[in-house]
Amino acid sequence: MSTSTSPLLVRLRGSGAFARAIPLASLLFVGALACSSASDGSTDNTGGSGGASSSVGTSGSVSTTSGAGTTGTGGSGGQAPTGATTGSGATGSGATGSGGQDTVASSSSTGAPAVGSGGGGGAPDPGFQPCPATGPCKILPLGDSITFGLGFDGGYRVELFRLARQDGHEITFTGTQQMNGPAMVDGAPFPRNHEGISGETIQQIANRVPTPALREMPHIVLLHAGTNDMYRDPNGADTRLGALIDELIAEAPDALIVVSNIIPFPGGANAVNTYNAKIPGLVEERAKAGAHVVFVDQFTGFPTSELGDGVHPNQAGYARMAGAWYGAISDYLR
């Protein structure tokens, strides 16, 4: 299978990060979770320390202090940060360290991150466009029960679909799983396909690549994996994730592979902290080698109040995740 030759800089993304950041920023940790039950078999995350801090006020606004580093100035109306190290709608930046500026944006009345049209950072690489000029851009949500949407029907896919449509983008979801999700979103049929299976570890997810996960070749892959490893066997989880990323790159060389750290889980913070800290480097290494892969920070600023059961997000938490994914892929959508 041919490999991609178009180099792609690592872009550090978080919810509210529409600006490009250069390599890699601070990572916070997520606790190793647990939970593999007969009903969902899933385990999923939290924790947090690192180069950025975040707090949620009583008014529902989120304040994020990003570490010092490469700085870009956002425009107006940016996305409410979910603890991203790059800000939109204010001055935000990328690398680890102290200092930087605070980015403050209000949440919407529903508790979901508010998304606007502002932000800076330039256009995507002109030599790489994963989405077709006409027709929907096919997105593969790949992972475990958090990708499935345990705790809120449709998970982050609902708000991601809504955000894309609001900006005039046509997307659909691929995957062999067709349960979980509403029939309609904002008057449009909601594509319920995904590849999120409760309780699966990184290796179990990898066992589905290329078949059946890539049976319908996606244009974009959203990978959130490792929570169940934190509970069962955190040792070597980063190595297993790296192998999974390599498999996705080899089997879907023309797709954009979007890799996130895992969201907070208060029950296993140390293991998640160790795991999450290694993920940006995994992504950067492969991007420098020419792979179309970017990193998204799904951990920073994610409050435990948005974990409905201490493991899986509630509706606000899934909307927060959607904002982070959308910030990473919006430049590539048509």
PAZAPA-4460 file (N, C-alpha, C; in steps of 0.05 Angstrom, whole numbers, plus 32768, in hexadecimal, padded with zeros to 4 digits):
% residues 334
    n_x    n_y    n_z   ca_x   ca_y   ca_z    c_x    c_y    c_z   seq   type   mol
   8011   7FE8   8000   8000   8000   8000   8012   8019   8000     1      M     A
   800B   802C   7FF0   801B   8044   7FEE   801A   8054   8007     2      S     A
   802F   8062   800D   8030   8073   8025   802F   8090   801D     3      T     A
   8026   80A1   802F   8023   80BE   8029   803E   80CB   8029     4      S     A
   8041   80DD   8017   805A   80EC   8015   8057   810A   801C     5      T     A
   803E   8112   8020   803A   812F   8025   803F   8134   8043     6      S     A
   8053   8144   804A   8058   8148   8066   8042   8158   8073     7      P     A
   803D   8153   808C   8028   8161   809A   8033   8168   80B6     8      L     A
   8034   8181   80BC   803D   8189   80D7   8028   8180   80EB     9      L     A
   8032   8179   8103   8020   8172   8118   8012   818B   8120    10      V     A
   7FF8   8189   8123   7FE8   819F   812C   7FDC   8198   8147    11      R     A
   7FE3   81A7   815B   7FD8   81A1   8176   7FBD   81AD   8178    12      L     A
   7FA9   819C   817C   7F8E   81A6   817B   7F80   819F   8195    13      R     A
   7F6E   81B0   819E   7F5D   81AA   81B4   7F42   81B6   81AD    14      G     A
   7F2E   81B2   81BE   7F15   81BF   81B7   7F1A   81DC   81B9    15      S     A
   7F12   81EA   81A4   7F17   8206   81A3   7F31   820D   8196    16      G     A
   7F40   81FA   818B   7F59   8200   817F   7F56   8200   8161    17      A     A
   7F52   8217   8155   7F50   8219   8138   7F6B   8223   812D    18      F     A
   7F7D   822C   813E   7F97   8235   8134   7FAA   821D   8133    19      A     A
   7FBC   821E   811F   7FD1   8209   811D   7FE5   820E   8133    20      R     A
   7FED   81F9   8140   8003   81FB   8153   8019   81EA   8147    21      A     A
   8032   81F0   814D   8047   81E0   8143   804B   81CB   8158    22      I     A
   805F   81BA   8157   8060   81A3   8169   8060   81AA   8186    23      P     A
   805F   8198   8195   8048   818E   81A2   8045   819C   81BD    24      L     A
   802F   819D   81C7   802B   81AC   81DF   8028   819A   81F7    25      A     A
   8022   81A7   820E   8020   8199   8226   8008   8186   8226    26      S     A
   800C   8170   8233   7FF8   815B   8235   7FF0   8159   8252    27      L     A
   7FD8   8157   8257   7FD0   8151   8272   7FC9   8134   8274    28      L     A
   7FC3   812B   828B   7FBF   810E   828D   7FA2   8107   8290    29      F     A
   7F9D   80EE   828D   7F82   80E5   8290   7F84   80CC   82A1    30      V     A
   7F73   80C8   82B3   7F74   80B1   82C4   7F6C   8098   82B7    31      G     A
   7F78   8083   82BE   7F72   8069   82B2   7F57   8061   82BD    32      A     A
   7F46   805A   82AD   7F2B   8055   82B7   7F25   8039   82BA    33      L     A
   7F10   8033   82B6   7F0B   8018   82BA   7EF1   8010   82B0    34      A     A
   7EE4   8001   82B8   7EC9   7FFC   82B1   7EC6   7FEC   8298    35      C     A
   7EC5   7FD3   829B   7EBE   7FC2   8284   7EA8   7FB1   828F    36      S     A
   7E90   7FBA   828A   7E79   7FAD   8295   7E6A   7F9E   8280    37      S     A
   7E57   7F8D   8288   7E48   7F7E   8275   7E37   7F91   8264    38      A     A
   7E2F   7FA7   826F   7E1E   7FB9   825F   7E2E   7FC9   824B    39      S     A
   7E47   7FD2   8251   7E56   7FE1   823E   7E72   7FD7   823B    40      D     A
   7E7D   7FCA   824F   7E98   7FBF   824D   7EAD   7FD4   824A    41      G     A
   7EA6   7FEE   824D   7EB9   8003   8246   7EC7   800E   825F    42      S     A
   7EDD   801B   825A   7EEB   8029   826F   7EF4   8043   8264    43      T     A
   7EF1   8057   8272   7EFB   8070   8267   7EFF   8086   827C    44      D     A
   7F10   8093   827E   7F24   80A5   828A   7F22   80BE   829B    45      N     A
   7F3B   80C9   82A5   7F3F   80E6   82AD   7F58   80EC   82BD    46      T     A
   7F5D   8104   82C4   7F74   810B   82D3   7F7E   8126   82C9    47      G     A
   7F95   812F   82D2   7F9D   8147   82C5   7FB3   8158   82D2    48      G     A
   7FC9   8159   82C5   7FDE   816C   82CC   7FEE   8172   82B4    49      S     A
   7FFB   8188   82B3   800B   818D   829B   800D   81AA   8296    50      G     A
   8013   81B1   827D   801A   81CC   8275   8002   81DF   8274    51      G     A
   7FEA   81D5   8276   7FD3   81E7   8274   7FC1   81E3   828B    52      A     A
   7FB3   81F7   8294   7FA0   81F4   82A9   7F85   81FE   82A0    53      S     A
   7F70   81F3   82AC   7F55   81FC   82A4   7F42   81FB   82BB    54      S     A
   7F2F   820D   82BB   7F1B   820D   82D0   7F01   8215   82C5    55      S     A
   7EEC   820B   82D2   7ED1   8211   82C9   7EC4   8222   82DE    56      V     A
   7EBB   8239   82D8   7EAE   824B   82EB   7E91   8245   82EE    57      G     A
   7E84   8252   8301   7E68   824D   8306   7E57   8257   82EF    58      T     A
   7E61   8269   82E0   7E51   8273   82C9   7E51   8260   82B2    59      S     A
   7E62   824B   82B3   7E63   8238   829D   7E79   823E   8289    60      G     A
   7E89   8254   828E   7E9E   825A   827C   7EB7   824A   8282    61      S     A
   7EC8   8246   826F   7EE0   8236   8272   7EF8   8248   826F    62      V     A
   7F0A   8247   8282   7F22   8257   827F   7F3A   8245   827D    63      S     A
   7F4A   824A   8268   7F61   8238   8263   7F7A   8249   8262    64      T     A
   7F8E   8241   8270   7FA8   824D   826E   7FBA   823B   825F    65      T     A
   7FC3   8244   8248   7FD4   8232   8238   7FF1   8238   823E    66      S     A
   8002   8224   8239   801E   8227   823E   802A   823A   8229    67      G     A
   8042   8244   822F   804F   8255   821C   8059   8245   8205    68      A     A
   805B   8252   81EF   8065   8244   81D7   805E   8254   81BE    69      G     A
   805B   8246   81A8   8054   8254   8190   8038   8261   8193    70      T     A
   8037   827A   818E   801E   8289   8194   8010   8292   817A    71      T     A
   7FF6   828F   8179   7FE7   8299   8163   7FCF   82A9   816D    72      G     A
   7FC7   82BC   8160   7FB1   82CD   8169   7F97   82C5   815B    73      T     A
   7F83   82BD   816A   7F6A   82B4   815E   7F58   82CC   8157    74      G     A
   7F43   82C5   8149   7F30   82DA   8141   7F1A   82DB   8156    75      G     A
   7F04   82E6   814D   7EED   82E9   815F   7EDB   82D1   815D    76      S     A
   7ECC   82CD   8172   7EB7   82B8   8171   7EC2   829C   8172    77      G     A
   7ED9   8298   817E   7EE5   827D   817D   7ED6   8269   818E    78      G     A
   7EE1   8251   818E   7ED3   823B   819C   7EDB   823B   81B9    79      Q     A
   7EC8   8236   81CA   7ECE   8235   81E7   7EE2   821F   81EB    80      A     A
   7EF9   8225   81FA   7F0E   8211   81FD   7F05   81FB   820E    81      P     A
   7F0F   81E4   820A   7F0B   81CD   821B   7F25   81C6   8228    82      T     A
   7F35   81DB   822D   7F4F   81D6   8238   7F64   81D3   8223    83      G     A
   7F5E   81DB   820B   7F71   81D8   81F5   7F89   81EA   81FA    84      A     A
   7FA0   81E1   81F1   7FB8   81F2   81F4   7FBB   8206   81DD    85      T     A
   7FAA   8203   81C9   7FA9   8219   81B5   7F8D   8225   81B6    86      T     A
   7F8C   823F   81B7   7F72   824C   81BB   7F67   8257   81A2    87      G     A
   7F4D   825A   81A1   7F40   8267   818A   7F30   827E   8196    88      S     A
   7F31   8295   8189   7F22   82AC   8192   7F32   82BB   81A7    89      G     A
   7F4B   82B3   81AC   7F5C   82C2   81BE   7F79   82B9   81B8    90      A     A
   7F8B   82C4   81C7   7FA7   82BC   81C2   7FAC   82A2   81D0    91      T     A
   7FB5   828E   81C1   7FBA   8274   81CC   7FD3   8269   81C1    92      G     A
   7FDD   8254   81CE   7FF6   8249   81C3   7FFB   822D   81CC    93      S     A
   8010   8223   81C2   8016   8207   81C0   8029   81F9   81D1    94      G     A
   8040   8201   81D9   8053   81EE   81E4   8051   81EE   8203    95      A     A
   8060   81DB   820F   805F   81D9   822B   806D   81F0   8238    96      T     A
   8068   81F3   8252   8075   8208   8260   8061   8218   8270    97      G     A
   806A   822F   827A   8059   823F   828A   8054   825A   827C    98      S     A
   8041   8269   8287   803B   8282   827A   8025   827F   8266    99      G     A
   8026   828F   8251   8010   828E   823E   7FF9   82A0   8246   100      G     A
   7FE4   829F   8237   7FCE   82B0   823D   7FB5   82A0   8242   101      Q     A
   7FA2   82AC   8250   7F89   829F   8256   7F76   82A2   823F   102      D     A
   7F68   828D   8239   7F53   828E   8225   7F38   8288   8233   103      T     A
   7F26   829A   8231   7F0C   8297   823F   7EF6   8299   822B   104      V     A
   7EE4   8285   822B   7ECD   8285   821A   7EB6   8279   8229   105      A     A
   7E9E   8281   8223   7E87   8277   8231   7E7C   825F   8224   106      S     A
   7E71   824D   8234   7E64   8236   8229   7E48   823E   8220   107      S     A
   7E3C   822D   820F   7E21   8233   8207   7E0D   822C   821D   108      S     A
   7DF4   8232   821A   7DE1   822D   822F   7DDD   8210   8234   109      S     A
   7DE4   81FF   8221   7DE0   81E2   8224   7DF8   81D5   8232   110      T     A
   7E0D   81E5   8237   7E25   81DA   8243   7E39   81D1   822E   111      G     A
   7E32   81D1   8215   7E45   81CA   8200   7E57   81E1   81FA   112      A     A
   7E70   81DC   81F2   7E81   81F1   81EA   7E75   8203   81D4   113      P     A
   7E77   821D   81D8   7E6D   822F   81C4   7E81   8231   81AD   114      A     A
   7E77   822F   8195   7E88   822F   817D   7E82   8246   816C   115      V     A
   7E96   8255   8164   7E91   826C   8152   7EA2   8269   8139   116      G     A
   7EA3   827F   812A   7EB1   827E   8111   7ECD   828A   8112   117      S     A
   7ED5   8292   812A   7EEF   829F   812D   7F06   828C   812D   118      G     A
   7F1D   8296   8133   7F35   8286   8134   7F48   828D   811E   119      G     A
   7F61   8287   8123   7F75   828D   810F   7F86   8275   810A   120      G     A
   7F9C   8278   80FC   7FAF   8263   80F9   7FB4   825A   80DD   121      G     A
   7FA5   8263   80CA   7FAB   825D   80AE   7F9C   8245   80A4   122      G     A
   7F9F   823F   808A   7F91   822A   807D   7FA0   820F   8080   123      A     A
   7F93   81F9   807B   7FA1   81DF   807C   7FB6   81DD   8066   124      P     A
   7FC7   81C9   8068   7FDB   81C5   8054   7FCE   81C2   8038   125      D     A
   7FD6   81D2   8025   7FC9   81D2   800B   7FCE   81B8   7FFC   126      P     A
   7FE3   81A9   8003   7FE8   8191   7FF5   7FDA   8178   7FFF   127      G     A
   7FCA   817C   8014   7FBC   8165   8020   7F9F   816C   8025   128      F     A
   7F8D   815D   8019   7F70   8162   801C   7F63   8146   801D   129      Q     A
   7F5D   813D   8035   7F51   8122   8037   7F34   8120   802E   130      P     A
   7F25   8136   8030   7F09   8135   802A   7F04   813B   800C   131      C     A
   7EEF   812E   8001   7EEA   8132   7FE4   7EDE   814E   7FDF   132      P     A
   7EE1   8156   7FC6   7ED7   8170   7FBE   7EB8   8171   7FBE   133      A     A
   7EAC   815A   7FB9   7E8F   8158   7FBA   7E87   8140   7FCA   134      T     A
   7E70   8140   7FD6   7E67   812A   7FE6   7E72   812C   8003   135      G     A
   7E67   811C   8015   7E6F   811E   8031   7E8B   8114   8036   136      P     A
   7E98   8121   8049   7EB2   8117   8053   7EAC   8101   8067   137      C     A
   7EB8   80E9   8063   7EB2   80D2   8073   7EC5   80D1   808B   138      K     A
   7EB9   80D0   80A3   7EC8   80D1   80BC   7EC4   80B7   80CB   139      I     A
   7ED9   80AA   80D3   7ED8   8092   80E3   7EDE   8098   8100   140      L     A
   7EC9   8096   8112   7ECE   8098   812E   7ED8   807D   8138   141      P     A
   7EF0   807B   8143   7EFD   8062   814A   7F05   8062   8167   142      L     A
   7EFB   804E   8176   7F02   804D   8192   7EF2   8039   81A2   143      G     A
   7EEC   8040   81BA   7EDD   802F   81CD   7EC2   803B   81D3   144      D     A
   7EB9   8038   81EC   7E9E   8041   81F4   7E9B   805F   81F3   145      S     A
   7EB1   806E   81F6   7EAF   808B   81F4   7EA9   8093   81D7   146      I     A
   7EB4   8084   81C4   7EAD   8089   81A8   7E91   807F   81A2   147      T     A
   7E89   8069   81AE   7E6E   805F   81AB   7E5A   8073   81B4   148      F     A
   7E5F   8080   81CB   7E4D   8094   81D5   7E3E   808B   81EE   149      G     A
   7E4B   807B   81FE   7E3E   8072   8216   7E39   808A   8229   150      L     A
   7E21   808D   8232   7E1A   80A4   8243   7E0A   80BA   8235   151      G     A
   7E0C   80BB   821B   7DFC   80CE   820B   7DFA   80C3   81EF   152      F     A
   7DE2   80BF   81E6   7DDC   80B2   81CD   7DEA   80C1   81B6   153      D     A
   7DFD   80B3   81A9   7E0B   80BF   8193   7E26   80CB   819A   154      G     A
   7E2B   80CF   81B5   7E44   80D9   81BE   7E4D   80F3   81B1   155      G     A
   7E67   80F6   81AC   7E71   810F   81A1   7E69   8112   8183   156      Y     A
   7E60   80FC   8177   7E5A   80FD   815B   7E42   810F   8155   157      R     A
   7E30   8112   8168   7E18   8123   8164   7E21   8140   8161   158      V     A
   7E30   814A   8174   7E38   8166   8173   7E4C   816B   815C   159      E     A
   7E5D   8158   8156   7E6F   815B   8140   7E60   815E   8125   160      L     A
   7E4C   814E   8122   7E3B   814F   810A   7E2D   816A   8108   161      F     A
   7E24   8174   811F   7E16   818E   8120   7E29   81A5   8119   162      R     A
   7E41   81A4   8125   7E54   81B9   8120   7E5C   81BB   8102   163      L     A
   7E60   81A4   80F6   7E68   81A3   80DA   7E51   81AE   80C9   164      A     A
   7E39   81A6   80CE   7E22   81B0   80BE   7E1E   81CE   80C2   165      R     A
   7E22   81D8   80DA   7E1F   81F4   80DF   7E32   8205   80CE   166      Q     A
   7E4A   81FA   80C9   7E5E   8208   80B8   7E5C   8200   809B   167      D     A
   7E47   81F2   8093   7E43   81EC   8077   7E53   81D4   806D   168      G     A
   7E5E   81C3   807E   7E6D   81AC   8076   7E5C   8193   8075   169      H     A
   7E61   8183   8062   7E52   8169   8060   7E64   8153   8069   170      E     A
   7E5C   8146   807F   7E6B   812F   8089   7E58   8117   808E   171      I     A
   7E64   8100   8090   7E56   80E8   8098   7E69   80D7   80A9   172      T     A
   7E5E   80C4   80B7   7E6F   80B2   80C7   7E6F   8096   80BB   173      F     A
   7E86   8089   80BD   7E89   806E   80B4   7E8E   805B   80CB   174      T     A
   7E8E   8041   80C6   7E93   802D   80DB   7E7E   8017   80DA   175      G     A
   7E84   8001   80E6   7E72   7FEA   80E5   7E5C   7FEB   80FA   176      T     A
   7E5F   7FFC   810E   7E4B   7FFE   8123   7E36   8012   811B   177      Q     A
   7E1D   800A   811E   7E07   801C   8115   7DF3   8022   812B   178      Q     A
   7DF9   801B   8144   7DE8   8021   815A   7DF3   803A   8169   179      M     A
   7DE2   8047   8177   7DE9   805E   8187   7DE9   8078   8177   180      N     A
   7DD6   8089   817C   7DD4   80A2   816F   7DB7   80A8   8167   181      G     A
   7DB0   80C1   8166   7D95   80C9   815F   7D90   80C5   8141   182      P     A
   7D77   80C4   8139   7D70   80C1   811D   7D75   80DB   810E   183      A     A
   7D70   80F2   811B   7D72   810C   810E   7D82   811F   8120   184      M     A
   7D91   8131   8114   7D9E   8147   8123   7D99   8160   8114   185      V     A
   7D8C   8173   8121   7D85   818D   8114   7D76   8189   80FA   186      D     A
   7D64   8176   80F9   7D54   8172   80E1   7D62   8162   80CB   187      G     A
   7D7A   8158   80D0   7D88   8149   80BB   7D8C   812C   80C5   188      A     A
   7D8B   8118   80B4   7D90   80FD   80BC   7DAC   80FA   80C7   189      P     A
   7DAE   80ED   80DE   7DC8   80EB   80EC   7DD5   80D0   80E4   190      F     A
   7DEE   80D1   80DA   7DFC   80B8   80D2   7E05   80AA   80EC   191      P     A
   7DFA   8093   80F2   7DFF   8085   810B   7E18   8073   810B   192      R     A
   7E24   806F   80F4   7E3B   805C   80F3   7E52   8067   8104   193      N     A
   7E61   8054   810F   7E7A   805A   811E   7E89   8040   8122   194      H     A
   7EA0   8042   812F   7EB0   802B   8135   7EB9   802D   8152   195      E     A
   7EA6   8031   8164   7EAC   8033   8180   7E9F   801B   818F   196      G     A
   7EB0   800A   819A   7EA6   7FF2   81A7   7EAE   7FF2   81C4   197      I     A
   7E9B   7FF0   81D5   7E9F   7FF2   81F2   7EB3   7FDD   81FC   198      S     A
   7EC4   7FE5   820E   7ED6   7FD3   821B   7EF0   7FCC   820C   199      G     A
   7EF3   7FD6   81F4   7F09   7FCE   81E4   7F23   7FDD   81EB   200      E     A
   7F39   7FCD   81EB   7F53   7FD9   81F0   7F5F   7FE2   81D5   201      T     A
   7F77   7FEE   81D6   7F84   7FF7   81BE   7F88   7FDF   81AB   202      I     A
   7F91   7FC9   81B6   7F97   7FB2   81A4   7F7D   7FA7   8198   203      Q     A
   7F68   7FA7   81A7   7F4E   7F9D   819C   7F44   7FB0   8186   204      Q     A
   7F48   7FCA   818A   7F41   7FDD   8175   7F53   7FD8   815C   205      I     A
   7F6D   7FD4   8161   7F7F   7FCF   814B   7F77   7FB6   813B   206      A     A
   7F6C   7FA2   8149   7F64   7F8A   813C   7F4D   7F8E   8127   207      N     A
   7F41   7FA6   8129   7F2B   7FAC   8116   7F36   7FBD   80FE   208      R     A
   7F50   7FC2   80FE   7F5C   7FD1   80E8   7F6E   7FBE   80D8   209      V     A
   7F6B   7FBB   80BE   7F58   7FCB   80AD   7F3C   7FC0   80AC   210      P     A
   7F38   7FA6   80B2   7F1D   7F9B   80B0   7F12   7F94   80CB   211      T     A
   7EFA   7F9D   80D1   7EE7   7FAA   80BE   7EE6   7FC9   80BF   212      P     A
   7EF7   7FD4   80D0   7EF4   7FF1   80D5   7EF7   8002   80BC   213      A     A
   7F09   7FFA   80AA   7F0F   800A   8092   7F01   7FFE   807A   214      L     A
   7EED   7FEE   807E   7EDF   7FE2   8067   7ED4   7FF8   8055   215      R     A
   7EC9   800D   8061   7EC2   8025   8052   7ED8   803A   8058   216      E     A
   7EE9   803F   8045   7F01   804F   804B   7EF9   806C   8053   217      M     A
   7F02   8075   806A   7EFB   8090   8073   7F0F   80A4   8068   218      P     A
   7F06   80BD   8069   7F17   80D3   8062   7F26   80DE   807B   219      H     A
   7F19   80DB   8092   7F24   80E4   80AC   7F1E   80CE   80C0   220      I     A
   7F32   80C9   80D1   7F2F   80B6   80E7   7F32   80C5   8102   221      V     A
   7F1F   80C2   8114   7F21   80CE   812F   7F27   80B8   8143   222      L     A
   7F3F   80B7   814E   7F47   80A1   8160   7F4A   80AA   817D   223      L     A
   7F39   809F   818E   7F3B   80A3   81AB   7F3C   8087   81B7   224      H     A
   7F53   807F   81C0   7F57   8063   81C9   7F6B   8062   81E0   225      A     A
   7F67   804E   81F2   7F7A   8049   8207   7F6E   8049   8223   226      G     A
   7F56   8051   8227   7F4A   8052   8241   7F49   8036   824E   227      T     A
   7F40   8023   823E   7F3E   8008   8249   7F59   7FFC   824F   228      N     A
   7F6E   8004   8240   7F89   7FFC   8246   7F92   8006   8261   229      D     A
   7F8A   801F   8268   7F92   802A   8282   7F87   8019   8298   230      M     A
   7F70   800E   8295   7F64   7FFD   82A9   7F70   7FE1   82AA   231      Y     A
   7F75   7FD6   8292   7F7E   7FBA   8291   7F9C   7FB7   8291   232      R     A
   7FAA   7FC5   8280   7FC7   7FC3   827E   7FD3   7FDC   8271   233      D     A
   7FD9   7FF0   8282   7FE3   8009   8276   8000   8006   826B   234      P     A
   800F   7FF3   8274   802A   7FF0   826B   802B   7FEB   824D   235      N     A
   803A   7FFB   823E   803D   7FF8   8222   8025   8002   8212   236      G     A
   8013   8010   821E   7FFB   801A   8210   8003   802E   81F9   237      A     A
   8018   803E   81FE   8021   8051   81EA   802D   8042   81D2   238      D     A
   803B   802C   81D7   8046   801D   81C1   802F   8010   81B0   239      T     A
   801B   8007   81BE   8004   7FFB   81AF   7FF5   8011   819F   240      R     A
   7FF3   8028   81AB   7FE6   803E   819C   7FF6   8046   8184   241      L     A
   8011   8047   8187   8022   804E   8170   801E   803A   8159   242      G     A
   801C   8020   8161   8018   800B   814C   7FFE   800E   813E   243      A     A
   7FE9   8016   814E   7FCF   801A   8142   7FCF   8032   812F   244      L     A
   7FDC   8047   8137   7FDF   805F   8125   7FED   8057   810B   245      I     A
   8002   8047   810E   8011   803F   80F6   8000   802E   80E4   246      D     A
   7FEF   801D   80EF   7FDD   800D   80DF   7FC9   801E   80D0   247      E     A
   7FBF   8032   80DE   7FAC   8044   80D1   7FB9   8054   80BA   248      L     A
   7FD1   805D   80BF   7FE0   806C   80AB   7FE5   805A   8092   249      I     A
   7FEC   8041   8097   7FF3   802F   8081   7FDA   8027   8071   250      A     A
   7FC4   8023   807F   7FAB   8019   8072   7F9A   802F   8067   251      E     A
   7F9D   8047   8072   7F8E   805E   8068   7FA0   8076   8063   252      A     A
   7FB3   8073   8051   7FC8   8088   804D   7FBE   80A3   8044   253      P     A
   7FA6   80A3   8038   7F9B   80BC   802E   7F88   80CA   8042   254      D     A
   7F85   80BD   8059   7F73   80C8   806D   7F82   80D9   8081   255      A     A
   7F74   80EC   808E   7F7F   80FB   80A4   7F79   80EB   80BD   256      L     A
   7F8F   80E3   80CC   7F8C   80D4   80E5   7F8E   80E8   80FC   257      I     A
   7F79   80EA   810B   7F78   80FD   8121   7F79   80ED   813B   258      V     A
   7F8E   80F1   814A   7F93   80E1   8163   7F90   80F3   817B   259      V     A
   7F81   80EA   818E   7F7E   80FA   81A7   7F89   80EB   81BF   260      S     A
   7F90   80FB   81D3   7F94   80EE   81ED   7F79   80E7   81F8   261      N     A
   7F78   80DA   820F   7F5E   80D1   821A   7F53   80E4   822F   262      I     A
   7F3A   80E6   8230   7F2C   80F8   8242   7F30   80F0   825F   263      I     A
   7F2B   8102   8272   7F30   80FC   828E   7F20   80E5   8299   264      P     A
   7F2D   80D7   82AB   7F21   80C2   82BB   7F2D   80C3   82D7   265      F     A
   7F1E   80CC   82EB   7F2A   80D0   8305   7F35   80B7   8312   266      P     A
   7F2E   80A0   8308   7F36   8087   8315   7F52   807D   830F   267      G     A
   7F60   8088   82FC   7F7A   807D   82F5   7F8C   8092   82E9   268      G     A
   7F8F   80A8   82F8   7F9C   80C0   82ED   7FBA   80BA   82E6   269      A     A
   7FC8   80AB   82F7   7FE4   80A8   82F2   7FEA   8099   82D8   270      N     A
   7FDB   8083   82D3   7FDF   8074   82BB   7FD8   8085   82A2   271      A     A
   7FC3   8094   82A4   7FBA   80A4   828D   7FCE   80BB   8289   272      V     A
   7FD8   80C7   829E   7FEB   80DC   829B   8004   80D2   828C   273      N     A
   800D   80BB   8293   8025   80AF   8285   801E   80AA   8268   274      T     A
   8007   809F   8263   7FFF   8098   8247   7FFB   80B1   8236   275      Y     A
   7FEB   80C3   8241   7FE5   80DC   8232   7FFE   80EC   822B   276      N     A
   8011   80EC   823D   8029   80FC   8238   8039   80F2   8220   277      A     A
   8036   80D9   8218   8045   80CE   8202   8038   80D1   81E7   278      K     A
   801E   80D7   81E7   8010   80D7   81CD   8018   80ED   81BA   279      I     A
   801D   8106   81C4   8025   811A   81B0   803F   8113   81A2   280      P     A
   8052   8106   81B0   806B   80FE   81A3   8066   80E9   818E   281      G     A
   8054   80D6   8194   804D   80C2   8180   8043   80CE   8166   282      L     A
   8032   80E2   8169   8026   80EF   8152   803B   8100   8143   283      V     A
   804B   810F   8152   805F   8120   8146   8073   8110   8136   284      E     A
   807C   80FA   8141   808F   80E9   8133   8085   80E0   8117   285      E     A
   806C   80D8   8117   8060   80CE   80FE   805A   80E5   80EA   286      R     A
   8052   80FC   80F5   804D   8113   80E3   8066   811C   80D6   287      A     A
   807C   811C   80E5   8096   8124   80DA   809F   8111   80C4   288      K     A
   8096   80F8   80C6   809D   80E4   80B1   808B   80E7   8099   289      A     A
   8078   80F9   8099   8067   80FE   8082   804A   80F4   8084   290      G     A
   8043   80E8   809B   8028   80DE   809E   8014   80F5   80A3   291      A     A
   7FFC   80F1   809A   7FE6   8104   809E   7FD9   80FE   80B9   292      H     A
   7FE6   8107   80CE   7FDC   8101   80E9   7FDF   811A   80FA   293      V     A
   7FCA   8120   810A   7FCA   8137   811C   7FC1   812E   8138   294      V     A
   7FC9   813E   814C   7FC2   8138   8168   7FAD   814C   8171   295      F     A
   7F9B   8141   8181   7F86   8151   818E   7F86   814D   81AC   296      V     A
   7F85   8162   81BB   7F85   8161   81D8   7F68   815F   81E2   297      D     A
   7F5F   8147   81E9   7F44   8143   81F3   7F44   8144   8212   298      Q     A
   7F5B   8146   821E   7F5C   8145   823B   7F5B   8160   8249   299      F     A
   7F6C   8172   8240   7F70   818B   824E   7F56   819A   8252   300      T     A
   7F51   81A1   826B   7F39   81B1   8270   7F1F   81A2   8271   301      G     A
   7F20   8188   826F   7F07   8178   826F   7EFF   8174   828D   302      F     A
   7EEA   8181   8295   7EE2   817F   82B2   7ED5   8165   82B9   303      P     A
   7EDA   815B   82D1   7ECE   8142   82D9   7EAF   8145   82DB   304      T     A
   7EA5   815D   82DD   7E88   8161   82DD   7E7B   8159   82C3   305      S     A
   7E8C   8156   82AE   7E81   814E   8294   7E86   8130   828E   306      E     A
   7E8D   8122   82A4   7E8D   8104   82A2   7E74   80FB   82B0   307      L     A
   7E62   80F0   82A1   7E48   80E9   82AC   7E49   80D3   82C1   308      G     A
   7E5C   80C0   82BD   7E5E   80A9   82D0   7E7A   80A7   82DB   309      D     A
   7E8A   80BC   82D8   7EA6   80BB   82E1   7EB8   80AF   82CC   310      G     A
   7EAD   80A6   82B6   7EBD   809A   82A1   7EB5   80A5   8285   311      V     A
   7E9B   80A4   827F   7E92   80AD   8265   7E86   80C9   8267   312      H     A
   7E8A   80D9   8252   7E7F   80F4   8253   7E60   80F5   8254   313      P     A
   7E56   810A   825F   7E3A   8110   825C   7E36   8120   8242   314      N     A
   7E1F   812B   823D   7E1A   813A   8224   7E2D   8151   8221   315      Q     A
   7E32   8160   8236   7E45   8177   8234   7E61   816D   822F   316      A     A
   7E69   8157   823B   7E83   814C   8236   7E87   8143   821A   317      G     A
   7E73   8136   820F   7E75   812D   81F3   7E75   8145   81E0   318      Y     A
   7E66   815A   81E6   7E67   8172   81D6   7E83   817F   81D7   319      A     A
   7E8F   817E   81EE   7EAB   8188   81F1   7EBE   8178   81DF   320      R     A
   7EBB   815E   81DF   7ECC   814D   81CE   7EC7   8154   81B0   321      M     A
   7EAE   8158   81A9   7EA8   8160   818D   7EB6   8179   8185   322      A     A
   7EB6   818D   8197   7EC4   81A6   8191   7EE1   81A2   818C   323      G     A
   7EEE   8190   819C   7F0A   818B   8198   7F0F   817D   817D   324      A     A
   7EFF   8169   8176   7F02   815B   815C   7EFE   816F   8146   325      W     A
   7EE9   8180   8148   7EE2   8192   8133   7EF8   81A7   812E   326      Y     A
   7F04   81B0   8144   7F1A   81C2   8142   7F32   81B7   8132   327      G     A
   7F35   819C   8133   7F4B   818F   8125   7F45   818B   8108   328      A     A
   7F2C   8186   8101   7F26   817E   80E6   7F18   8193   80D5   329      I     A
   7F0F   81A9   80E1   7EFE   81BC   80D3   7F0D   81C8   80BB   330      S     A
   7F27   81CC   80BC   7F35   81D7   80A6   7F36   81C4   808D   331      D     A
   7F32   81AB   8093   7F33   8197   807D   7F18   8191   8070   332      Y     A
   7F03   8199   807D   7EE8   8194   8073   7EE2   81A7   805C   333      L     A
   7ED1   819F   804A   7EC9   81B0   8033   7EAC   81B8   8035   334      R     A
***
